[in-house]
Amino acid sequence: MRTGIIYTDTIVHLAPEKFAADVPYQVVIVSLDGEGAGRLTARIAGDNVVIGDRVREVEGRDGIPVFQKSA
């Protein structure tokens, strides 16, 4: 699974109908580890994260990567 650091985040309070039952939820941009790995948009599972936190990918939901704070 992929790992990285939180580059930025936001909390979604008003979502499209498909995700309305999930609000509020956190969406982040993760700077992935590795040379030239880039960044990706993901959701956070579990505790909210802040910029600079280390995270790891734990699953995918409907094609959306889901990360959580690394222990």
N, CA, C and O atoms as a GROMACS GRO file, in nm:
protein
  284
    1MET      N    1   0.083  -0.119   0.000
    1MET     CA    2   0.000   0.000   0.000
    1MET      C    3   0.088   0.126   0.000
    1MET      O    4   0.203   0.123   0.043
    2ARG      N    5   0.030   0.234  -0.050
    2ARG     CA    6   0.105   0.359  -0.062
    2ARG      C    7   0.109   0.434   0.071
    2ARG      O    8   0.020   0.420   0.155
    3THR      N    9   0.215   0.513   0.088
    3THR     CA   10   0.231   0.596   0.206
    3THR      C   11   0.267   0.738   0.161
    3THR      O   12   0.308   0.759   0.047
    4GLY      N   13   0.252   0.833   0.252
    4GLY     CA   14   0.287   0.970   0.218
    4GLY      C   15   0.262   1.065   0.333
    4GLY      O   16   0.243   1.024   0.447
    5ILE      N   17   0.262   1.195   0.300
    5ILE     CA   18   0.244   1.303   0.396
    5ILE      C   19   0.129   1.392   0.348
    5ILE      O   20   0.116   1.417   0.228
    6ILE      N   21   0.047   1.439   0.442
    6ILE     CA   22  -0.065   1.527   0.407
    6ILE      C   23  -0.011   1.662   0.359
    6ILE      O   24   0.063   1.729   0.430
    7TYR      N   25  -0.051   1.700   0.238
    7TYR     CA   26  -0.012   1.828   0.178
    7TYR      C   27  -0.116   1.935   0.212
    7TYR      O   28  -0.080   2.048   0.244
    8THR      N   29  -0.245   1.899   0.204
    8THR     CA   30  -0.354   1.990   0.240
    8THR      C   31  -0.479   1.907   0.267
    8THR      O   32  -0.486   1.790   0.232
    9ASP      N   33  -0.578   1.971   0.330
    9ASP     CA   34  -0.701   1.898   0.364
    9ASP      C   35  -0.821   1.991   0.368
    9ASP      O   36  -0.807   2.114   0.371
   10THR      N   37  -0.938   1.931   0.368
   10THR     CA   38  -1.063   2.003   0.387
   10THR      C   39  -1.167   1.907   0.444
   10THR      O   40  -1.158   1.786   0.426
   11ILE      N   41  -1.263   1.962   0.513
   11ILE     CA   42  -1.375   1.883   0.565
   11ILE      C   43  -1.497   1.914   0.478
   11ILE      O   44  -1.533   2.030   0.458
   12VAL      N   45  -1.560   1.809   0.427
   12VAL     CA   46  -1.678   1.823   0.343
   12VAL      C   47  -1.802   1.813   0.431
   12VAL      O   48  -1.822   1.714   0.501
   13HIS      N   49  -1.885   1.918   0.427
   13HIS     CA   50  -2.009   1.919   0.505
   13HIS      C   51  -2.133   1.908   0.416
   13HIS      O   52  -2.240   1.870   0.464
   14LEU      N   53  -2.118   1.941   0.290
   14LEU     CA   54  -2.228   1.933   0.194
   14LEU      C   55  -2.175   1.857   0.073
   14LEU      O   56  -2.091   1.908  -0.001
   15ALA      N   57  -2.224   1.735   0.053
   15ALA     CA   58  -2.167   1.646  -0.048
   15ALA      C   59  -2.269   1.612  -0.156
   15ALA      O   60  -2.389   1.630  -0.137
   16PRO      N   61  -2.220   1.561  -0.270
   16PRO     CA   62  -2.312   1.511  -0.371
   16PRO      C   63  -2.397   1.398  -0.312
   16PRO      O   64  -2.358   1.334  -0.213
   17GLU      N   65  -2.511   1.374  -0.372
   17GLU     CA   66  -2.606   1.275  -0.320
   17GLU      C   67  -2.541   1.140  -0.291
   17GLU      O   68  -2.574   1.075  -0.191
   18LYS      N   69  -2.450   1.097  -0.377
   18LYS     CA   70  -2.383   0.967  -0.360
   18LYS      C   71  -2.309   0.957  -0.227
   18LYS      O   72  -2.297   0.848  -0.170
   19PHE      N   73  -2.258   1.070  -0.176
   19PHE     CA   74  -2.178   1.070  -0.053
   19PHE      C   75  -2.247   1.141   0.063
   19PHE      O   76  -2.186   1.160   0.168
   20ALA      N   77  -2.372   1.180   0.046
   20ALA     CA   78  -2.444   1.260   0.148
   20ALA      C   79  -2.450   1.190   0.283
   20ALA      O   80  -2.444   1.257   0.386
   21ALA      N   81  -2.461   1.060   0.286
   21ALA     CA   82  -2.470   0.987   0.412
   21ALA      C   83  -2.337   0.988   0.489
   21ALA      O   84  -2.334   0.957   0.608
   22ASP      N   85  -2.228   1.022   0.422
   22ASP     CA   86  -2.094   1.019   0.484
   22ASP      C   87  -2.055   1.149   0.553
   22ASP      O   88  -1.959   1.150   0.630
   23VAL      N   89  -2.126   1.260   0.528
   23VAL     CA   90  -2.083   1.389   0.581
   23VAL      C   91  -2.093   1.395   0.733
   23VAL      O   92  -2.181   1.332   0.790
   24PRO      N   93  -2.004   1.468   0.800
   24PRO     CA   94  -1.886   1.532   0.743
   24PRO      C   95  -1.774   1.430   0.723
   24PRO      O   96  -1.761   1.334   0.800
   25TYR      N   97  -1.694   1.451   0.618
   25TYR     CA   98  -1.578   1.365   0.596
   25TYR      C   99  -1.461   1.449   0.548
   25TYR      O  100  -1.478   1.559   0.496
   26GLN      N  101  -1.342   1.395   0.566
   26GLN     CA  102  -1.220   1.468   0.533
   26GLN      C  103  -1.163   1.421   0.399
   26GLN      O  104  -1.151   1.302   0.373
   27VAL      N  105  -1.130   1.519   0.316
   27VAL     CA  106  -1.064   1.494   0.188
   27VAL      C  107  -0.926   1.559   0.196
   27VAL      O  108  -0.912   1.671   0.246
   28VAL      N  109  -0.826   1.489   0.145
   28VAL     CA  110  -0.688   1.537   0.154
   28VAL      C  111  -0.616   1.524   0.021
   28VAL      O  112  -0.659   1.450  -0.067
   29ILE      N  113  -0.507   1.596   0.008
   29ILE     CA  114  -0.411   1.570  -0.097
   29ILE      C  115  -0.288   1.514  -0.028
   29ILE      O  116  -0.234   1.574   0.065
   30VAL      N  117  -0.245   1.396  -0.074
   30VAL     CA  118  -0.131   1.325  -0.015
   30VAL      C  119  -0.011   1.338  -0.108
   30VAL      O  120  -0.020   1.306  -0.227
   31SER      N  121   0.102   1.385  -0.054
   31SER     CA  122   0.229   1.380  -0.126
   31SER      C  123   0.285   1.241  -0.103
   31SER      O  124   0.327   1.207   0.008
   32LEU      N  125   0.286   1.160  -0.208
   32LEU     CA  126   0.326   1.020  -0.195
   32LEU      C  127   0.477   1.007  -0.176
   32LEU      O  128   0.555   1.086  -0.229
   33ASP      N  129   0.517   0.906  -0.100
   33ASP     CA  130   0.659   0.876  -0.080
   33ASP      C  131   0.718   0.820  -0.209
   33ASP      O  132   0.649   0.755  -0.287
   34GLY      N  133   0.845   0.847  -0.230
   34GLY     CA  134   0.915   0.794  -0.346
   34GLY      C  135   0.947   0.903  -0.446
   34GLY      O  136   0.871   0.997  -0.464
   35GLU      N  137   1.059   0.888  -0.509
   35GLU     CA  138   1.107   0.983  -0.609
   35GLU      C  139   1.005   0.997  -0.721
   35GLU      O  140   0.970   0.899  -0.787
   36GLY      N  141   0.956   1.118  -0.743
   36GLY     CA  142   0.864   1.144  -0.853
   36GLY      C  143   0.726   1.081  -0.838
   36GLY      O  144   0.654   1.068  -0.937
   37ALA      N  145   0.689   1.041  -0.716
   37ALA     CA  146   0.561   0.971  -0.694
   37ALA      C  147   0.441   1.063  -0.711
   37ALA      O  148   0.333   1.016  -0.747
   38GLY      N  149   0.457   1.192  -0.687
   38GLY     CA  150   0.348   1.286  -0.708
   38GLY      C  151   0.252   1.296  -0.592
   38GLY      O  152   0.282   1.256  -0.479
   39ARG      N  153   0.134   1.349  -0.621
   39ARG     CA  154   0.030   1.371  -0.521
   39ARG      C  155  -0.101   1.312  -0.571
   39ARG      O  156  -0.122   1.298  -0.692
   40LEU      N  157  -0.189   1.279  -0.477
   40LEU     CA  158  -0.322   1.233  -0.514
   40LEU      C  159  -0.424   1.278  -0.412
   40LEU      O  160  -0.392   1.305  -0.297
   41THR      N  161  -0.550   1.285  -0.457
   41THR     CA  162  -0.661   1.320  -0.370
   41THR      C  163  -0.718   1.193  -0.311
   41THR      O  164  -0.734   1.093  -0.381
   42ALA      N  165  -0.750   1.197  -0.182
   42ALA     CA  166  -0.798   1.077  -0.113
   42ALA      C  167  -0.892   1.118   0.000
   42ALA      O  168  -0.903   1.235   0.036
   43ARG      N  169  -0.959   1.018   0.053
   43ARG     CA  170  -1.041   1.037   0.174
   43ARG      C  171  -0.964   0.982   0.292
   43ARG      O  172  -0.871   0.902   0.277
   44ILE      N  173  -1.004   1.027   0.412
   44ILE     CA  174  -0.942   0.981   0.536
   44ILE      C  175  -1.041   0.895   0.613
   44ILE      O  176  -1.158   0.931   0.628
   45ALA      N  177  -0.993   0.782   0.661
   45ALA     CA  178  -1.071   0.694   0.748
   45ALA      C  179  -1.019   0.711   0.890
   45ALA      O  180  -0.899   0.732   0.910
   46GLY      N  181  -1.106   0.703   0.987
   46GLY     CA  182  -1.065   0.716   1.127
   46GLY      C  183  -1.045   0.860   1.167
   46GLY      O  184  -1.115   0.950   1.120
   47ASP      N  185  -0.947   0.882   1.255
   47ASP     CA  186  -0.920   1.016   1.308
   47ASP      C  187  -0.879   1.113   1.198
   47ASP      O  188  -0.809   1.075   1.104
   48ASN      N  189  -0.924   1.237   1.210
   48ASN     CA  190  -0.882   1.340   1.115
   48ASN      C  191  -0.732   1.361   1.123
   48ASN      O  192  -0.669   1.334   1.225
   49VAL      N  193  -0.675   1.409   1.013
   49VAL     CA  194  -0.532   1.435   1.004
   49VAL      C  195  -0.511   1.584   0.983
   49VAL      O  196  -0.605   1.657   0.953
   50VAL      N  197  -0.386   1.628   0.999
   50VAL     CA  198  -0.349   1.767   0.973
   50VAL      C  199  -0.231   1.769   0.877
   50VAL      O  200  -0.164   1.668   0.857
   51ILE      N  201  -0.207   1.885   0.818
   51ILE     CA  202  -0.095   1.900   0.725
   51ILE      C  203   0.034   1.854   0.792
   51ILE      O  204   0.064   1.892   0.905
   52GLY      N  205   0.108   1.770   0.720
   52GLY     CA  206   0.235   1.718   0.771
   52GLY      C  207   0.225   1.580   0.834
   52GLY      O  208   0.328   1.516   0.856
   53ASP      N  209   0.104   1.531   0.862
   53ASP     CA  210   0.089   1.397   0.919
   53ASP      C  211   0.128   1.291   0.817
   53ASP      O  212   0.105   1.306   0.697
   54ARG      N  213   0.188   1.183   0.867
   54ARG     CA  214   0.217   1.067   0.783
   54ARG      C  215   0.092   0.980   0.776
   54ARG      O  216   0.024   0.960   0.876
   55VAL      N  217   0.064   0.928   0.656
   55VAL     CA  218  -0.054   0.844   0.635
   55VAL      C  219  -0.016   0.723   0.551
   55VAL      O  220   0.088   0.719   0.485
   56ARG      N  221  -0.106   0.623   0.556
   56ARG     CA  222  -0.089   0.503   0.474
   56ARG      C  223  -0.224   0.467   0.414
   56ARG      O  224  -0.329   0.489   0.474
   57GLU      N  225  -0.220   0.412   0.293
   57GLU     CA  226  -0.342   0.372   0.225
   57GLU      C  227  -0.395   0.244   0.290
   57GLU      O  228  -0.319   0.151   0.315
   58VAL      N  229  -0.526   0.242   0.317
   58VAL     CA  230  -0.585   0.125   0.382
   58VAL      C  231  -0.688   0.054   0.295
   58VAL      O  232  -0.714  -0.064   0.316
   59GLU      N  233  -0.746   0.124   0.199
   59GLU     CA  234  -0.846   0.063   0.111
   59GLU      C  235  -0.881   0.159  -0.002
   59GLU      O  236  -0.827   0.269  -0.011
   60GLY      N  237  -0.971   0.114  -0.087
   60GLY     CA  238  -1.028   0.197  -0.191
   60GLY      C  239  -1.179   0.181  -0.187
   60GLY      O  240  -1.229   0.070  -0.168
   61ARG      N  241  -1.252   0.290  -0.206
   61ARG     CA  242  -1.398   0.285  -0.208
   61ARG      C  243  -1.446   0.352  -0.336
   61ARG      O  244  -1.423   0.471  -0.357
   62ASP      N  245  -1.511   0.276  -0.420
   62ASP     CA  246  -1.563   0.330  -0.547
   62ASP      C  247  -1.454   0.401  -0.627
   62ASP      O  248  -1.478   0.506  -0.686
   63GLY      N  249  -1.334   0.344  -0.628
   63GLY     CA  250  -1.224   0.402  -0.702
   63GLY      C  251  -1.153   0.516  -0.633
   63GLY      O  252  -1.063   0.578  -0.691
   64ILE      N  253  -1.193   0.547  -0.509
   64ILE     CA  254  -1.131   0.656  -0.433
   64ILE      C  255  -1.037   0.596  -0.329
   64ILE      O  256  -1.080   0.515  -0.247
   65PRO      N  257  -0.907   0.634  -0.332
   65PRO     CA  258  -0.817   0.582  -0.230
   65PRO      C  259  -0.854   0.636  -0.091
   65PRO      O  260  -0.893   0.751  -0.076
   66VAL      N  261  -0.840   0.551   0.009
   66VAL     CA  262  -0.869   0.587   0.147
   66VAL      C  263  -0.743   0.565   0.229
   66VAL      O  264  -0.685   0.457   0.230
   67PHE      N  265  -0.702   0.671   0.300
   67PHE     CA  266  -0.581   0.668   0.383
   67PHE      C  267  -0.621   0.685   0.529
   67PHE      O  268  -0.732   0.729   0.560
   68GLN      N  269  -0.529   0.649   0.618
   68GLN     CA  270  -0.547   0.680   0.759
   68GLN      C  271  -0.412   0.715   0.818
   68GLN      O  272  -0.308   0.682   0.763
   69LYS      N  273  -0.418   0.784   0.931
   69LYS     CA  274  -0.297   0.830   0.998
   69LYS      C  275  -0.210   0.710   1.035
   69LYS      O  276  -0.261   0.610   1.087
   70SER      N  277  -0.080   0.720   1.008
   70SER     CA  278   0.014   0.613   1.044
   70SER      C  279   0.038   0.613   1.194
   70SER      O  280   0.038   0.718   1.258
   71ALA      N  281   0.057   0.497   1.248
   71ALA     CA  282   0.080   0.483   1.393
   71ALA      C  283   0.217   0.531   1.432
   71ALA      O  284   0.253   0.526   1.550
   0.00000   0.00000   0.00000
